[in-house]
Amino acid sequence: MDTLIVGAGFAGAVTARELAEAGERVLVIDKRPHIGGNAYDRLDADGVLVHEYGPHIFHTNSDRVFEYLSRFTAWRPYEHRVLAVPDARSGKAFPLPINRTTINRLYGLDLDEAGVAAFLERVREPKDPIRTSEDVVLNSVGRDLCEKFFRGYTRKQWGLDLSQLAGGVAARIPTRTNDDDRYFTDKYQAMPAEGYTKMFERLLDHPNITVRTSVEYRQIVSAADVRRTVFSGPIDEFYDHRFGRLPYRSLRFEHQHLKGMAQLQAVGTVNYPNDHPYTRITEFKHLTGQQHAGTSIVREIPSAEGDPYYPIPNPANEALFKRYEALAETESDVFFIGRLAQYRYYNMDQVVGAALGLAKKLVEGAAALA
């Protein structure tokens, strides 16, 4: 083999396909028993297509990324919507991101767009400089909205207060003065028509690609006869935690099928920022458009233990990652790509873009040496 790729998620699969099409022989391994990484989906016991590791909603502004993935899947147009229930006792749900509807319904007002802008200007707490996620939220929507929608959710999701997280985390969620209740506003918003796993099967279906699942990197590295390695797992794990473990946030997923119930929720995802141990409930039929007499949901319970899902962005963790990154930069035949390997809060389309970039660099580098 020319290249060993560790991880069969977006980072590994896209890199593998590009190298294979350039004539390289590629071995892709994954420690899980399936391809697709965290985007893996499957039919549950009742025949509903579910996302094993929580909802994955595809959205991008990149023509290049969307056109590339369109080679391997047809699409179902889908605009994700989220409601938040700040008080489970009342059960009242409000659109998230916060918009005109949220503010009018929450406070019993009847503001137009200019009125919402003026309201937010009155309640916000200006922060300069903005360093933390607390600064971002208070600067945008003020304290009451912060407490109702953000602080409790953040504590559950990250195990940290807003004041302990880098500003970029909260900056991912905008605030709107109009009634736009879409969670994302990207140019392309769609779901793979047959699911993510089918898309990954096509991505990896190439005569130059060999895929082996349920294989750990350590099991194979000493026997692997390859010119280079592309690693998409946790970078600290690659270096045997030489400087200590990089903190990652994990999740536990409670899947449930509700027989005889065609629909549980009005939208795909409902957040519970201040009550219950879980952060949100997602109902998959909204995402997939599947017709079924019953419905399947998943509750997400954040955890400090378990598989790594989210790098925890704060200054101390970034400093530790930089030490591992410095080691990685000394490697001549190992390349790191993806959310865990680069310790970045990547979206799926960003991972695809990064993988296309890495593959281009590797192909051009090989051509220069030929």
GIGI-V613837 format. One record per residue. N is the residue number from 1. PHI is phi in degrees with one decimal (* if undefined). PSI is psi in degrees with one decimal (999 if undefined). D_FIRST is the distance of its C-alpha to the first C-alpha in whole Angstrom. Layout:
[[N;PHI;PSI;D_FIRST] [N;PHI;PSI;D_FIRST]]
//
This chain:
[[1;*;148.2;0] [2;-83.7;-40.6;4] [3;-136.1;133.7;6] [4;-99.0;125.3;7] [5;-113.9;122.8;10] [6;-99.7;108.4;13] [7;113.8;126.0;16] [8;-109.4;30.8;16] [9;-86.4;-160.6;20] [10;-58.5;-45.5;21] [11;-60.2;-50.1;19] [12;-71.1;-43.0;15] [13;-67.3;-42.5;16] [14;-67.4;-43.6;17] [15;-60.7;-43.8;15] [16;-59.7;-45.7;12] [17;-62.7;-44.6;14] [18;-64.5;-41.6;15] [19;-67.5;-39.6;11] [20;-63.0;-41.9;11] [21;-68.8;-19.2;14] [22;-87.5;3.0;14] [23;100.2;2.4;11] [24;-84.3;153.0;8] [25;-96.1;127.8;5] [26;-126.6;134.7;6] [27;-109.9;121.4;7] [28;-108.1;126.0;10] [29;-120.6;154.8;13] [30;-148.3;136.6;16] [31;-71.9;-21.2;19] [32;-79.5;164.0;21] [33;-83.9;16.0;22] [34;-149.3;164.8;21] [35;-90.4;173.4;19] [36;98.6;-7.8;22] [37;56.7;-140.9;22] [38;-72.9;-11.9;26] [39;-86.7;0.6;27] [40;-56.0;132.1;26] [41;-128.1;161.7;29] [42;-157.6;162.0;30] [43;-81.2;128.5;34] [44;-78.3;-177.9;36] [45;-61.2;-20.7;38] [46;-101.1;5.9;41] [47;86.6;16.8;38] [48;-99.4;132.9;38] [49;-73.0;119.4;35] [50;-125.7;154.9;34] [51;-93.3;113.9;32] [52;-56.9;-38.1;31] [53;-111.3;39.4;31] [54;87.2;167.4;34] [55;-66.6;134.9;35] [56;-121.7;108.9;32] [57;-106.4;117.2;34] [58;-84.7;131.3;32] [59;-154.5;143.7;34] [60;-162.5;153.0;33] [61;-100.4;0.6;35] [62;-90.4;114.0;32] [63;-58.1;-43.3;32] [64;-59.6;-47.2;29] [65;-67.7;-44.3;27] [66;-65.2;-43.1;29] [67;-65.4;-36.7;29] [68;-63.6;-51.4;25] [69;-67.2;-24.6;25] [70;-66.4;-14.2;28] [71;-68.1;-21.8;25] [72;-117.9;-0.5;24] [73;-158.5;149.2;28] [74;-84.9;167.6;31] [75;-124.2;150.2;33] [76;-110.9;115.5;37] [77;-56.7;133.9;39] [78;-155.6;124.9;40] [79;-109.4;117.1;41] [80;-75.5;137.9;41] [81;-128.3;143.2;44] [82;-130.1;136.3;45] [83;-112.3;151.1;49] [84;-122.6;139.0;49] [85;-114.3;91.3;52] [86;-68.7;-22.1;53] [87;-134.7;104.2;56] [88;-65.4;-23.7;55] [89;-66.3;-41.2;59] [90;-79.1;-30.7;60] [91;72.8;6.1;57] [92;-73.4;134.1;57] [93;-113.4;142.8;54] [94;-132.1;144.9;53] [95;-61.6;141.6;51] [96;-132.0;132.2;48] [97;-57.7;155.1;47] [98;-58.2;129.5;51] [99;-138.1;-167.7;53] [100;-61.0;-41.2;56] [101;-61.6;-43.8;57] [102;-56.4;-51.2;55] [103;-69.0;-44.0;58] [104;-63.5;-43.3;61] [105;-71.1;-39.0;60] [106;-68.4;-41.2;60] [107;-106.9;5.9;63] [108;64.9;40.7;65] [109;-108.9;176.3;65] [110;-142.0;60.7;65] [111;-88.4;144.3;64] [112;-86.3;-175.1;62] [113;-60.4;-42.9;59] [114;-63.5;-37.1;62] [115;-66.5;-38.2;63] [116;-65.3;-43.0;60] [117;-60.1;-42.6;59] [118;-66.8;-39.3;62] [119;-60.1;-48.1;62] [120;-64.2;-35.8;58] [121;-65.4;-34.6;60] [122;-70.9;-39.4;63] [123;-90.6;-19.1;60] [124;-66.5;153.7;58] [125;-113.4;99.6;58] [126;-56.5;134.2;57] [127;-127.6;130.3;54] [128;-154.0;114.5;53] [129;-81.6;163.6;51] [130;-96.9;116.2;49] [131;-116.1;-41.9;46] [132;-108.7;170.0;46] [133;-65.3;-31.0;45] [134;-62.5;-43.0;49] [135;-58.0;-43.6;50] [136;-60.7;-48.8;48] [137;-69.5;-47.6;50] [138;-62.7;-38.2;53] [139;-66.5;-27.2;53] [140;-92.8;-48.0;52] [141;-128.3;-2.7;54] [142;83.1;-177.8;56] [143;-76.7;-42.8;57] [144;-64.3;-47.2;58] [145;-65.3;-34.6;55] [146;-59.2;-49.1;53] [147;-67.7;-36.2;54] [148;-73.5;-37.5;54] [149;-115.5;-24.4;51] [150;-116.6;-44.4;48] [151;-65.3;-48.1;49] [152;-65.1;-40.9;49] [153;-60.3;-43.6;46] [154;-63.5;-43.4;44] [155;-59.1;-42.0;45] [156;-69.0;-48.4;44] [157;-65.3;-43.7;41] [158;-108.4;-13.4;40] [159;70.1;18.2;42] [160;-138.8;156.2;44] [161;-77.7;158.1;47] [162;-52.1;-35.1;46] [163;-70.0;-12.3;48] [164;-102.5;-0.5;45] [165;-108.8;146.2;42] [166;-59.9;151.3;41] [167;-61.7;-26.2;43] [168;-63.3;-24.2;40] [169;-66.0;-53.6;40] [170;-71.0;-25.9;43] [171;-67.0;-13.5;43] [172;-70.7;-19.2;40] [173;-107.9;113.4;43] [174;-79.4;173.2;46] [175;-123.3;136.9;49] [176;-122.4;148.9;51] [177;-98.7;-7.5;55] [178;-101.6;-166.9;55] [179;-98.9;12.2;54] [180;-62.7;114.3;50] [181;-107.9;15.3;49] [182;-74.4;139.2;45] [183;-70.0;-34.4;43] [184;-120.8;154.9;41] [185;-122.6;17.9;42] [186;-62.7;158.5;39] [187;-60.3;-41.9;39] [188;-112.5;122.6;36] [189;-136.8;112.2;37] [190;-163.7;162.7;35] [191;-118.3;143.7;33] [192;-55.4;125.9;31] [193;-59.4;-34.3;33] [194;-105.9;8.7;31] [195;100.6;163.3;30] [196;-68.9;-39.9;27] [197;-61.5;-40.9;25] [198;-61.9;-37.9;25] [199;-64.3;-42.7;24] [200;-66.3;-36.1;21] [201;-59.3;-41.3;20] [202;-71.8;-38.1;21] [203;-57.0;-41.8;18] [204;-93.1;1.8;15] [205;-86.3;87.5;16] [206;-150.2;139.4;14] [207;-61.3;-20.4;12] [208;-89.9;0.2;9] [209;-111.2;127.6;9] [210;-111.9;131.2;9] [211;-115.9;131.0;12] [212;-130.0;118.3;13] [213;-98.5;170.2;17] [214;56.8;36.5;19] [215;-125.8;124.5;16] [216;-84.3;147.1;17] [217;-56.1;-43.1;15] [218;-64.8;-26.6;17] [219;-68.4;-26.9;16] [220;-116.0;-19.8;13] [221;-61.1;-39.9;13] [222;-70.6;-25.0;14] [223;-101.2;-6.0;12] [224;-78.1;120.4;8] [225;-98.3;87.2;6] [226;-134.9;156.4;5] [227;-79.9;-32.4;8] [228;-150.3;163.5;9] [229;-127.1;136.4;10] [230;-112.6;118.8;13] [231;-113.3;124.3;15] [232;-117.3;11.7;18] [233;-88.0;-172.2;20] [234;-63.9;127.5;23] [235;-64.3;-34.2;23] [236;-67.8;-31.5;25] [237;-67.2;-38.5;24] [238;-58.3;-38.9;21] [239;-96.9;24.3;23] [240;52.0;36.1;25] [241;54.5;42.5;28] [242;-55.7;-39.8;29] [243;-102.9;9.4;32] [244;107.7;166.6;32] [245;-81.1;132.9;31] [246;-74.0;132.4;31] [247;-73.5;132.3;33] [248;-127.7;151.0;32] [249;-97.5;137.6;34] [250;-112.0;174.9;33] [251;-139.5;148.2;35] [252;-114.1;136.4;36] [253;-113.1;126.1;37] [254;-106.6;101.4;40] [255;-87.1;142.3;39] [256;-147.8;137.9;42] [257;-106.3;134.5;43] [258;-109.6;102.7;47] [259;-70.1;140.9;48] [260;71.6;8.3;51] [261;-114.0;111.2;50] [262;-70.1;-31.8;49] [263;-154.9;133.7;49] [264;-97.7;-42.0;49] [265;-119.6;156.7;49] [266;-75.7;-22.1;50] [267;-136.2;173.5;46] [268;-62.2;-42.2;43] [269;-132.9;137.3;43] [270;-121.9;124.4;46] [271;-89.9;146.6;46] [272;-126.4;84.0;48] [273;-69.5;-28.2;48] [274;-122.3;-4.2;51] [275;-133.6;157.7;52] [276;72.5;154.2;49] [277;-74.4;-20.0;46] [278;-88.5;157.0;44] [279;-90.9;-34.1;43] [280;-160.2;160.2;43] [281;-121.9;130.2;43] [282;-115.9;135.4;41] [283;-109.1;116.7;42] [284;-72.8;-27.8;39] [285;-64.3;-25.8;41] [286;-61.5;-42.2;42] [287;-72.3;-41.5;38] [288;-94.4;-21.5;37] [289;76.2;9.3;41] [290;-64.9;140.9;40] [291;-96.9;126.9;44] [292;-160.0;146.8;44] [293;-68.7;-26.5;48] [294;-111.0;-176.7;46] [295;-141.5;150.3;44] [296;-120.6;138.1;42] [297;-129.1;166.8;41] [298;-138.7;135.3;40] [299;-101.6;140.1;41] [300;-110.6;121.9;39] [301;-113.8;110.0;40] [302;-65.4;152.7;39] [303;-152.1;152.4;38] [304;-83.1;-17.9;37] [305;-112.1;153.0;35] [306;117.7;-171.2;32] [307;-58.8;141.5;29] [308;-74.9;128.0;29] [309;-117.3;-44.4;30] [310;-125.4;121.9;31] [311;-59.3;142.4;31] [312;-98.8;106.4;35] [313;-83.9;102.9;36] [314;-148.4;167.8;39] [315;-58.3;-40.4;39] [316;-64.9;-42.8;39] [317;-69.2;-36.9;35] [318;-63.9;-39.4;34] [319;-64.3;-40.5;35] [320;-66.0;-42.7;33] [321;-60.0;-39.3;30] [322;-58.2;-33.2;31] [323;-66.2;-41.1;31] [324;-70.1;-37.6;27] [325;-61.5;-38.1;26] [326;-62.2;-38.1;28] [327;-63.8;-44.7;25] [328;-60.3;-34.5;22] [329;-70.6;-13.8;23] [330;-86.9;-9.7;23] [331;-77.4;139.0;19] [332;-104.3;-19.1;17] [333;-131.2;17.8;14] [334;-127.4;132.6;15] [335;-128.1;137.6;16] [336;-110.4;133.5;18] [337;-149.5;139.6;20] [338;111.8;173.2;22] [339;-58.3;-43.7;25] [340;-82.3;-37.3;25] [341;-73.7;-30.0;22] [342;-106.5;2.6;25] [343;49.1;51.5;28] [344;-128.5;148.4;29] [345;-85.8;68.0;31] [346;-74.7;143.5;29] [347;-84.9;167.2;30] [348;-59.2;-43.9;27] [349;-66.4;-31.4;28] [350;-67.5;-36.9;27] [351;-64.9;-43.7;24] [352;-60.6;-45.6;23] [353;-60.4;-43.0;25] [354;-65.5;-39.1;23] [355;-66.5;-40.8;19] [356;-61.7;-39.5;20] [357;-65.5;-44.1;21] [358;-63.9;-45.4;18] [359;-59.9;-41.5;16] [360;-61.3;-42.1;18] [361;-62.9;-42.2;19] [362;-68.9;-41.5;15] [363;-64.7;-45.6;15] [364;-65.3;-37.1;18] [365;-65.0;-41.8;17] [366;-65.4;-38.4;14] [367;-65.9;-36.5;17] [368;-67.5;-30.1;19] [369;-83.9;-16.4;18] [370;-70.5;999;17]]
//
